[in-house]
Amino acid sequence: MKKNKKIILITGADGYVGRNLLKNFSTDKKYLLYALTKKNRKSTKNINFVKGNLRADIFNKVKGIDIIIHCASSGVYKKELKNDIFQTNYFDSLFFFNNAYKAKVFNWIILGTSGEYGFIKKGSMSTKTPLRPINDYGRSKLKFFNSLKKRDKFQLANIIYLRLFHVYGKDEQKNRLYPSLINSIKLRKPFKMTSGKEIRDFMHITLALKKIKKVMKFFIVKKKPFFIVKHVATGKPLTVLNFVKKIIKKNKSKIKILLGQSNKKNIYCSMYSNLNSIV
């Protein structure tokens, strides 16, 4: 093992953000990567895949971890049972970081969600916005966040908690807005969507990765144990309809937009970050 490289462990390596982080880090020679995966995946020169879940004995298998980037989660892109969502996002995640702390791995980047804030009728969200999630995904993430914040168990840990807003890009889950739109463009079919009035904070995956990597500097400049909460967002509010129009124009397409044709219920009116809370 090369001691001159920073050793990074990424959980949730099979998920959208996790696998894109792996690609991004793998081209940087400063890092030696370990990735927790549920699949049988062959290790490469720069990526060492470790099969298992958050309860796997990974800290005995991998020594000298410098930074953990926790991407593992349940209930993001598809409907799952409440018990399964809380099992992964709260119980298993807490078990995992208890083991990390025992192994004296103290530098943690943890990905949360803007959904922890819940329903906002208008205006932007800051890190001081009241946390009132309205679905099991948001509630499970918040429960885990509150356990971390108590600090009595993790006094020596350096924790960076990042709430992601609306990340989109290539190879997303097919039922998401962006890939559904791209598919309609390719097939030259009308795009069915909601009213499009909802306000979001859309951010391409490449920008999200830059922001996640950017916060690693805190592990160098800050000397005492810390707990930082930031948003991975742009701070630029955009209606869903204008986002759809933007992507259609970018792809030089002329497909029709059929408003109010989607059965998908949008319970959030306004979800975008204020500028001061952004990484």
Buried (B, 14 or more C-beta within 10 A) or exposed (E): EEEEBBBBBBBBBBBBBBBBBBEBBBEEEEBBBBBBBEEEBEEEEBBBBBEBBBEBEBBEEBEEBBBBBBBBBBBBBEEBEEEEBBBBBBBBBBEBBEBBBEBEBBBBBBBBBBBBBBEBEEEBBBBEBEBEBEBBBBBBBBBBBEBBEEEEEBEEBBBBBBBBBBBBBEEBEEEBBBBBBBEBBEEEEEBBBBEBEBBBBBBBBEBBBEBBBEBBEBBEEEEEEEBBBBBBBBBEBBBBBBBBBEBBEEEEBEBEBEBEEBEEEBEBEBBBBBEEBBB
